[in-house]
Amino acid sequence: MATKATILHDVLTNELGPAIRDASIVSLTDGIDMLATGTGTLEEALDTVVGRYHECLLVDKAPWVPALDVDTLVRMARITRIIRYFTDLYIEFRIQHFSHALDMPRGDWRASPTEQHQIAQALLRLQIIASIHHPAFATQPIPDYFFAKMVGLFESWELEQISEVDQFIFSLVTSFRPLDKNPPGCSFRMRDYYSDFYYQEYYPRLGKFGAKLMAAQRADDELVGKLRTAPRERRAKMSGCGSAYSWLGTSHRWLRWRAQLPTPAASLELLEVSAEDARDSPTDPPWAWVHAWDGRKVKRWEDALVPEPPAGGDRHEYRRVNDLMQSWRWLGVMFWDRERAEELLKAKVLEGCTTGWLGSYLISVENGNLGAGA
């Protein structure tokens, strides 16, 4: 059994890299009843789980997780199969776009192990958030507590990566729904995704949704192509819908309103690494993040990357930079190694992504001279 455990551990480490830390937490939290953990209140149960997760994330070198028993590793292997399925989907969707829709031919690019590990890590973290969220966290005052605990686990660049795969899974569910030949028995209202049983069942429950997609793909070998060309990828705007994950899409509002941080919450501190020194590693800020902020550290992600200007500000410049940011996010630049990211920045759609393009815009907004240096 010890030999089997060692082999499984090595295989998972090869498949996930540092994200094996997150897979170990998913194996413990998948399907967990937070009220049945025997730790007292819901807040105390959350403290226990988050504390365990925090300890895992502190490990900063291989073997990443300690020796584990075979049963735990088998559960992790099942989870990894689902995560790799969605990782491969993400890569296929984006690289197909690079090859056919951008102005510059990209050739037959293959994702590197580091790129695969980054995407898998973000997907695993999204699944952990879904697993440990309890319906009671949707009622006051607990959302503040849940938000603070989750945000405290990650750096802004990690939250941005989680937000991007969250948007991908949401849009994938949206695209698959009309193609599903065996949908759940429920009515669908376009105005309210979150009350619809289909979304409650499959978003962002990657285990259930993955099984559903795999079965549909076996019955229709053209399914992935249909998903890739379907009208989809609309922004998953969470605000005002009561979703547990609203803070993934509205960091500026949550940071000010929920956490009551000073306005503006930019924290434009210098990082210890420059774009020239940035490493391709799932445990370090991606090259594209360091490049976009020119080495500055911020507490922002998703729509807060490009804040709206004050009254009377330059709306044209806001729209220009916001559109640039949306393309930058959709192309997944945050997940790619430096070489690929630099190639993508040469595409016309990302024209304007010069060194510090996000940082310069934010400084202009905060200094009241929007447009200067953006």
GITA-V948928 format. One record per residue. PHI is phi in degrees with one decimal (999 if undefined). PSI is psi in radians with two decimals (999 if undefined). D_CENTER is the distance of its C-alpha to the mean C-alpha in Angstrom with 1 decimal. Layout:
# GITA-V948928
PHI/PSI/D_CENTER ; PHI/PSI/D_CENTER
This chain:
# GITA-V948928
999/-0.62/35.5 ; -63.3/-0.66/34.6 ; -66.2/-0.73/34.6 ; -61.9/-0.75/32.2 ; -62.5/-0.73/29.8 ; -63.5/-0.74/30.0 ; -64.9/-0.80/29.4 ; -61.0/-0.76/26.4 ; -59.7/-0.76/24.9 ; -66.6/-0.72/25.5 ; -63.3/-0.80/24.0 ; -66.1/-0.67/20.8 ; -62.8/-0.70/20.6 ; -65.4/-0.68/21.2 ; -72.5/-0.63/18.6 ; -115.3/-0.37/15.7 ; 61.6/-2.43/17.1 ; -59.6/-0.38/15.9 ; -66.7/-0.11/13.2 ; -62.2/-0.46/16.4 ; -60.1/-0.80/16.3 ; -69.1/-0.64/13.3 ; -63.3/-0.61/15.1 ; -65.6/-0.61/18.2 ; -73.7/-0.68/16.7 ; -59.2/-0.69/15.5 ; -62.1/-0.44/19.1 ; -91.0/-0.49/20.4 ; -104.5/-0.27/18.4 ; -60.5/2.07/18.0 ; 77.6/0.19/20.5 ; -69.6/2.48/21.6 ; -99.3/1.87/23.8 ; -63.7/-0.36/23.1 ; -86.4/-0.12/26.7 ; -112.9/0.37/28.3 ; -83.6/-0.17/27.2 ; 73.2/0.38/30.6 ; -108.0/0.15/29.3 ; 102.3/-2.18/30.7 ; -74.4/2.93/28.8 ; -62.7/-0.69/25.3 ; -63.1/-0.70/24.4 ; -67.1/-0.65/26.1 ; -63.9/-0.73/24.2 ; -63.7/-0.73/20.9 ; -57.7/-0.75/22.4 ; -64.5/-0.83/23.4 ; -66.5/-0.80/20.1 ; -65.0/-0.65/18.1 ; -61.7/-0.74/21.1 ; -63.9/-0.74/20.9 ; -64.7/-0.76/17.2 ; -58.9/-0.73/18.0 ; -61.1/-0.71/20.9 ; -62.6/-0.72/18.9 ; -72.4/-0.31/16.6 ; -72.0/-0.37/19.8 ; -70.8/2.12/20.9 ; -117.0/0.33/20.5 ; -156.9/2.83/22.3 ; -62.2/2.55/23.3 ; -86.5/0.17/24.0 ; 73.8/-0.82/20.9 ; -127.7/2.63/22.1 ; -71.0/3.09/25.8 ; -58.2/2.32/28.0 ; -122.4/2.76/27.0 ; -76.0/2.82/29.1 ; -61.6/-0.73/29.2 ; -60.5/-0.75/28.1 ; -63.6/-0.75/24.8 ; -66.1/-0.60/24.2 ; -66.0/-0.73/25.0 ; -61.5/-0.73/22.5 ; -63.9/-0.62/19.8 ; -65.6/-0.70/21.1 ; -63.5/-0.74/20.7 ; -63.7/-0.73/17.1 ; -62.4/-0.65/16.6 ; -59.3/-0.77/18.3 ; -66.6/-0.78/15.9 ; -63.5/-0.73/12.8 ; -65.1/-0.57/14.7 ; -61.2/-0.84/15.7 ; -72.0/-0.58/12.3 ; -61.0/-0.80/11.6 ; -64.3/-0.66/15.0 ; -62.0/-0.81/14.4 ; -58.6/-0.83/11.6 ; -63.5/-0.76/13.9 ; -63.6/-0.77/16.9 ; -60.3/-0.79/15.8 ; -73.3/-0.78/15.0 ; -68.3/-0.58/18.0 ; -60.5/-0.68/20.3 ; -67.0/-0.72/19.5 ; -58.3/-0.70/20.2 ; -75.4/-0.56/23.5 ; -117.2/-0.43/24.8 ; -109.2/-0.34/23.5 ; -83.0/2.80/23.3 ; -73.6/-0.35/26.7 ; -110.9/2.16/26.7 ; -58.4/2.41/27.0 ; -109.0/-0.19/24.4 ; 73.9/-2.90/26.3 ; -94.6/1.35/25.1 ; -76.2/2.47/22.1 ; -118.5/2.42/20.8 ; -69.9/2.40/17.5 ; -77.9/2.84/18.4 ; -54.9/-0.69/17.8 ; -63.2/-0.74/15.7 ; -64.0/-0.75/13.4 ; -61.4/-0.73/13.3 ; -65.4/-0.65/12.6 ; -64.3/-0.80/9.6 ; -65.9/-0.79/7.9 ; -59.9/-0.71/9.5 ; -61.9/-0.78/8.6 ; -64.9/-0.70/4.8 ; -64.5/-0.73/6.3 ; -62.4/-0.70/9.0 ; -68.3/-0.64/7.6 ; -61.4/-0.72/6.5 ; -66.4/-0.65/10.0 ; -63.4/-0.77/11.6 ; -57.6/-0.78/10.9 ; -65.3/-0.66/12.4 ; -68.8/-0.71/15.1 ; -91.9/-0.07/16.4 ; -77.3/2.28/16.4 ; -111.0/2.55/20.0 ; -51.0/-0.52/21.5 ; -65.8/-0.35/23.5 ; -70.5/-0.16/20.5 ; -84.4/-0.11/20.7 ; -107.8/2.61/24.2 ; -68.1/2.62/25.4 ; -94.2/0.24/25.4 ; -65.8/-0.54/22.8 ; -54.6/-0.63/19.7 ; -60.8/-0.73/20.4 ; -67.7/-0.79/20.7 ; -63.4/-0.79/17.5 ; -58.3/-0.86/15.6 ; -62.1/-0.69/17.4 ; -66.1/-0.77/16.8 ; -67.8/-0.82/13.0 ; -63.0/-0.59/12.9 ; -67.3/-0.31/15.7 ; -80.2/-0.44/13.8 ; -127.7/2.70/11.4 ; -79.2/2.86/12.1 ; -59.6/-0.68/10.9 ; -65.6/-0.54/9.5 ; -71.9/-0.68/7.3 ; -65.9/-0.63/6.4 ; -63.2/-0.74/5.9 ; -64.1/-0.75/3.7 ; -61.9/-0.74/1.6 ; -61.2/-0.67/3.7 ; -68.4/-0.72/4.2 ; -73.7/-0.50/3.8 ; -61.0/-0.78/5.2 ; -62.7/-0.69/7.5 ; -63.8/-0.81/8.4 ; -65.4/-0.74/9.4 ; -59.2/-0.81/11.2 ; -69.4/-0.52/13.0 ; -67.8/-0.74/13.8 ; -60.7/-0.77/15.5 ; -61.5/-0.70/17.2 ; -72.0/-0.64/18.5 ; -75.1/-0.54/19.7 ; -52.2/-0.90/21.5 ; -69.8/-0.25/24.5 ; -91.9/-0.18/24.8 ; -73.0/2.08/25.0 ; -82.6/-0.23/28.6 ; -132.2/1.15/28.5 ; -74.1/2.74/26.4 ; -61.0/2.66/26.6 ; -74.8/1.61/29.6 ; -158.2/2.78/28.3 ; -93.6/2.68/28.6 ; -120.7/2.21/25.9 ; -114.5/2.04/25.9 ; -58.7/-0.46/24.0 ; -79.1/-0.21/24.1 ; -144.4/1.52/22.3 ; -60.6/-0.69/19.5 ; -78.8/-0.30/18.9 ; -91.8/-0.09/22.5 ; -80.8/2.32/22.7 ; -59.8/-0.61/23.1 ; -58.4/-0.79/21.3 ; -72.9/-0.65/18.0 ; -62.5/-0.58/18.8 ; -78.8/-0.64/19.6 ; -118.3/-0.14/16.7 ; -119.9/2.19/13.6 ; -101.2/0.82/11.4 ; -77.5/1.62/14.0 ; -67.4/-0.54/13.2 ; -63.1/-0.91/16.6 ; -66.8/-0.78/18.6 ; -67.0/-0.68/16.8 ; -62.2/-0.76/17.0 ; -62.4/-0.70/20.6 ; -64.3/-0.80/21.3 ; -65.5/-0.74/19.9 ; -62.3/-0.73/21.8 ; -65.0/-0.73/24.9 ; -66.2/-0.62/24.8 ; -69.2/-0.61/24.3 ; -65.3/-0.56/27.3 ; -84.0/-0.35/29.3 ; -142.9/1.74/28.2 ; -72.2/-0.07/27.6 ; -102.6/0.17/26.7 ; -59.5/-0.82/23.9 ; -61.4/-0.69/21.0 ; -63.0/-0.69/23.0 ; -65.4/-0.71/23.5 ; -64.5/-0.69/19.9 ; -68.0/-0.52/19.2 ; -101.8/-0.05/22.0 ; -70.2/2.61/21.7 ; -62.7/2.00/21.2 ; -161.2/-2.86/17.6 ; 61.8/0.44/14.3 ; -64.4/2.61/15.6 ; -63.6/2.34/13.4 ; -85.1/1.39/12.2 ; -77.2/2.06/14.1 ; -95.8/-0.35/14.1 ; -62.0/2.42/16.9 ; 79.6/0.05/20.1 ; -103.7/-0.03/19.3 ; 78.2/0.21/19.2 ; -71.0/2.57/15.8 ; -67.9/-0.29/14.6 ; -110.2/0.34/11.1 ; -59.6/-0.56/12.8 ; -69.5/-0.24/12.0 ; -71.1/-0.41/8.3 ; -110.7/-0.15/10.3 ; -137.9/1.05/13.4 ; -62.0/-0.67/13.3 ; -64.3/-0.69/16.8 ; -71.5/-0.71/18.4 ; -69.4/-0.69/17.1 ; -65.3/-0.59/17.9 ; -85.5/-0.81/21.4 ; -83.9/-0.84/22.2 ; -77.2/-0.85/20.8 ; -89.6/-0.13/21.0 ; 52.6/0.76/24.0 ; -81.4/2.78/23.1 ; -59.0/2.68/25.5 ; -109.0/2.29/25.1 ; -80.2/2.61/23.8 ; -94.1/1.00/21.1 ; -84.9/-0.72/20.6 ; 47.6/1.02/21.8 ; -78.3/1.21/22.4 ; -90.3/2.74/23.3 ; -80.6/2.39/23.8 ; -78.2/2.92/21.6 ; -86.3/-0.03/23.7 ; -127.8/2.46/22.4 ; -99.1/2.96/23.2 ; -60.0/-0.57/21.7 ; -67.9/-0.51/24.6 ; -100.7/-0.08/23.9 ; -60.2/2.39/20.1 ; -98.5/2.63/19.5 ; -84.6/1.67/17.4 ; -156.8/2.41/15.9 ; -65.0/-0.25/12.6 ; -99.6/0.03/14.3 ; -123.0/2.72/15.1 ; -56.2/2.32/13.7 ; -61.1/2.69/13.3 ; -54.2/-0.74/16.5 ; -63.0/-0.59/15.1 ; -70.4/-0.84/13.9 ; -62.7/-0.70/17.3 ; -63.9/-0.78/19.1 ; -65.1/-0.57/17.8 ; -102.4/0.03/18.9 ; 51.3/0.83/21.9 ; 81.2/0.10/21.3 ; -87.8/2.64/20.7 ; -104.6/2.26/18.6 ; -130.6/2.80/17.1 ; -109.7/1.20/15.6 ; -147.0/2.67/13.5 ; -159.7/2.93/10.3 ; 47.7/-2.21/9.8 ; -67.7/-0.31/13.4 ; -78.3/-0.09/15.0 ; -62.3/-0.54/14.6 ; -127.7/1.49/17.7 ; -67.8/2.62/19.8 ; -68.3/2.59/22.7 ; -73.4/2.83/26.1 ; -66.7/2.96/28.8 ; -53.5/2.31/31.6 ; 86.2/-0.03/33.5 ; -73.7/3.07/30.8 ; -80.5/1.67/30.2 ; -68.0/-0.55/28.2 ; -63.2/-0.76/28.6 ; -66.9/-0.67/26.8 ; -59.4/-0.84/24.0 ; -64.2/-0.66/23.5 ; -61.8/-0.86/23.8 ; -71.4/-0.63/21.2 ; -64.8/-0.76/18.8 ; -62.5/-0.68/19.3 ; -61.3/-0.77/18.8 ; -64.0/-0.71/15.4 ; -62.5/-0.72/14.4 ; -66.8/-0.73/15.6 ; -58.9/-0.75/14.0 ; -70.1/-0.82/10.5 ; -62.4/-0.64/11.6 ; -74.5/-0.09/13.2 ; 71.1/0.50/10.1 ; -57.6/-0.49/12.3 ; -65.1/-0.29/9.8 ; -102.8/-0.21/9.8 ; -93.3/2.63/13.6 ; -61.2/2.82/16.5 ; -53.6/-0.79/18.7 ; -59.4/-0.78/21.3 ; -68.8/-0.74/19.2 ; -61.0/-0.75/17.4 ; -64.0/-0.65/21.0 ; -64.5/-0.74/22.2 ; -64.1/-0.62/19.7 ; -66.7/-0.20/20.7 ; -82.4/-0.24/24.2 ; -68.7/2.59/23.4 ; -60.5/-0.63/25.1 ; -64.3/-0.37/22.0 ; -109.4/0.31/20.6 ; -60.5/2.26/24.1 ; 109.8/-0.20/24.0 ; -83.7/1.14/21.1 ; -83.9/2.98/23.7 ; -55.1/2.17/23.2 ; 78.6/0.35/22.1 ; -61.5/-0.66/21.5 ; -74.7/-0.73/19.0 ; -62.7/-0.73/21.1 ; -63.0/-0.73/24.3 ; -62.8/-0.81/23.3 ; -63.1/-0.72/22.3 ; -62.0/-0.69/25.6 ; -62.7/-0.72/27.5 ; -64.1/-0.82/26.2 ; -69.9/-0.50/27.0 ; -87.9/-0.03/30.4 ; 77.5/0.24/31.3 ; -125.3/1.03/31.9 ; -54.4/2.29/29.0 ; 112.1/-0.42/29.3 ; -73.7/2.06/30.8 ; 74.4/0.16/29.1 ; -83.7/999/26.1
